[in-house]
Amino acid sequence: AGTKCVTSVLVLLLFCNPGNCEIQESKPAASTVVPGVKPYHNEANEPQAFPDPEQGSLPVFTMDYPRIQVPFEFTLWVLLASFAKIGFHIYHKITIWIPESCLLIAIGLIVGAIMHSVKEEPPAVLSSNVFFLYMLPPIVLDNGYFMPTRPFFENIGTVLWYAVVGTLWNSIGIGISLFTICQFEVFGLQDINLQENLMFASIISAVDPVAALNVFEDIGVNEQMYIVIFGEGLFNDAVTVVLYSMFTFMADMPTVESSDVFLGVARFFVVGVGGVLFGLLFGFVAAFTTRFTHNVRQIEPLFVFMYSYLAYLVAELFAISSILIIVCAITMKYYVEENVSQRSCTTIRHVVKVLATISETLIFFFLGVITITTEHEWNWAYILFTLLFAFIWRGLGILVLTQIINPFRTIHFNFKDQFGLAYGGLRGAICFALAFTLPDNINRKNLFVTASIAIIIFTVFIQGISIRPIVEYINIRRTNKDMNTINVEIHTRVMEHLICGVEDLCGQWSHYYWKDKFKKFNDRVLRRILLRDNRAQSSIVSLYKKLELQNAIDLLDTPMGDLSAAPSIISLHDEKKEASRPKKKFLAKDVRKMHDILSKNMYKIRQKTLAYTNKYNLPDESQNREILIRRHASIRRSLRPGSCRELPSQNIPRSQKYFSLQPGGDLESAFVLRRRSHGGSSDVDRLSARLQMSGVSPRSSSRSLIPLKRLNTIEETRSTQNQPATSPSPVVDVVDEMDLGAFGGSSLRGRKGPVPAPRRHSSNRVKDDEEEDGRVPPRGWTPEEDDNRGNPLLRFPSQRSGGPGGS
Amino acid sequence: MGSRASTLLREEEIEEIKKETGFSHSQITRLYSRFTSLDKGENGTLSREDFQRIPELAINPLGDRIINAFFPEGEDQVNFRGFMRTLAHFRPIEDNEKNKNSSASEPLNSRTNKLLFAFRLYDLDRDDKISRDELLQVLEKVDVEQKMSIRFLH
């Protein structure tokens, strides 16, 4: 079916293109045929004239192709490329062995051959403007947006080292070697001088490892390699741009002076620093804008795209490497994702992916097409030597650079890694586009174009296809994503918790010094400005809510995919069926069951997706937050085995809410809230209602009440009460129960406020000191904090016994 | 706070700790300032409550065990030396094969000592054995899916 579609679209395309010429010729004729139609749509102010009598009958069927030509053809090309992609994935085995870029180029070659035989010109897609202004930005945005920031920043030294120094090494090495080759008269290349060689070399040393990354990801090589290749591919464009502009400039000049080299270095810094600054600037502006968009949720994704595109264009304006706009994407992502709604978040991600895929597909496709249709100059010697030198210099470069930088790394690259890095240096479309945009005054431009095409096709096809079996054969270190023994998983988790705990105990010094500093700056300055509702970093609720929503959405997207616990699949499937039935009222116990299943699986799933960060790094804080939730759950379960599950949620977490406070900090705000809640049992309702309000969100997709109740008590300390109040009836019942229960009753009677835990505590100490209640709040609370901080499992029973005794 | 900390810790103490644990000078001073910031009672020792006041440690499923690891048998206070001694287990392993035979006792961060530390995490009653119940407790604490863990153990 795929091939049928492809051929039909192909035919359509061919029909349109020759048809285009006809239409253009016949346009004057057409205009005489339909003069009467003109007044209708050309001049509106002219009085409507009836068709001239000598003209003939009104044409029933008109075709105005030139009007729609450009968008029509563009759409057809995109469709064709996408059909090709569908076609590839029909046979799954094809994409395993042959990377997609190869297949796209191959299809492009075929189409190009067809077009060439029909003597048609392909659309000028790979012209400089179209490529750099329209096709490249989505790819850059995609790379930046989905960059794994944590491993990236931890390896940033290595990445920059390889990108900058590696590209320089490659360019200069290849350039000089090619120049020496050109000196030999036998090859007929004497007219290419050093500058031109260097320029060409700078073009082809731009590594674009898309195919390599796909393979690495599939196989699951260790994340160090992955991030180095990824980062290198991104950042060496900055160097390439500088070198390219420098050498094209110098190619015109007869002699090269040392001052020019110096200027080149200066220009590199301008490019680098300027790009980063622009990226940061636009990122912050975008984040700041999204702070105010909570009333216009529909256009939130627009800001992300417009700002990043604007940043890109401004960078192009100043001829700064626009690749550094990935900095913009990284900055933007962090703050924007906290400000926008969940739906906008998903939309942004999806659209970025779609745009990037389209761009990539089109680029490779047109690479194939234009290969056939451009003028080539083939010089065996030059091309073969180019290939040879590219290979050699890359290998040498990686070797030397790794030797130098290995001592600075905690995880060394062994020789297999280095081979993988060297072999994964595929060239891609940027190389080609740069070659295409060479100024025409270079007399051997066609040779350069041919050579760059040759090298691209060679690396993509040969290296791209062979990298997979080679990587598997030499057995490069893999990530440990596939540890599927439970024993290993348990103990790994234990060790992670241990390390995490000790690091927290030490206050996370040494390694994370800069990260800590940045974090402090972030909290104090940036988050205040850029985020709409800046809850403190330890606001567990919003993060947990977001994670839970996201995971729930992911889970529903892949019904049978990721679930590993067999019984859960079945029940989840049932739940799904239930969920699909509209407008059904959920029983409380069903909701609870749903939530249990979701949360159990979610914890596991997130463990898997943290593969890149777990092995050598700490689990990041999101896991801590989830641990907090779970600990509360388990404590709740262990303390109240018999009674209703919702009951302790009001009591226990309240006493443990200090866990969410930084030591010694913000007790006042917590106390203020509690103070407000004093005064009568009606306040209990108000308090719990407020708790529900702050937790319930209109976009909670799981519609489960339980988790929100659990979390509310933690959020109580710093909730922004801006969400609509929906106090569902089960909650109020619980509250009433709490009033009547042994807990609530004793502590409520004769006390100033309904809050059980602190009251109970003061009841403990009331025997000693009655005025404790009226004392200065922070000092009164601190010993309480200590008691609360003590093993909560032990504290509670003693409090409970103290409660009735104290009243 | 930093300046006050460094004056309370004498140079020879730093040297001793350095020799015993292998931390560097700056690391020791940093950890000392952390120690004093945790020490609310300002009596030069930490009690369990001081540890439990760290919020992240409190939410850690193994928080209690980690805290217990700092306090040797029967004691309730830990001074700075003890603090550093426990923390020394977490230094990276150094491949000092050359002086392996020369030193009398293995350094605190050797692989064996690390394993011993981890073993003691599991072994709550300190009888040098990990019983089935102790292992079960660990599993529950780290929240592996209940069904799987039970299936694994039976």
Interface residues (C-beta under 8 A of the other chain):
Chain A: I486 N487 E489 I490 R493 V494 M495 H497 L498 I499 C500 G501 V502 D504 L505 C506 G507 W509 S510 S538 A565 P567 K600 Y603 K604 N624 R625 I627 L628 R630 R631 S634 Y658 F659 S660 L661 Q662 P663 E785 D786 R789 G790 N791
Chain B: Q27 R30 L31 R34 S37 R48 E49 F51 Q52 R53 I54 P55 E56 L57 A58 I59 N60 P61 L62 G63 D64 I66 L87 F90 A118 L121 Y122 V138 L139 E140 V142 D143 V144 E145 K147 M148 S149 F152
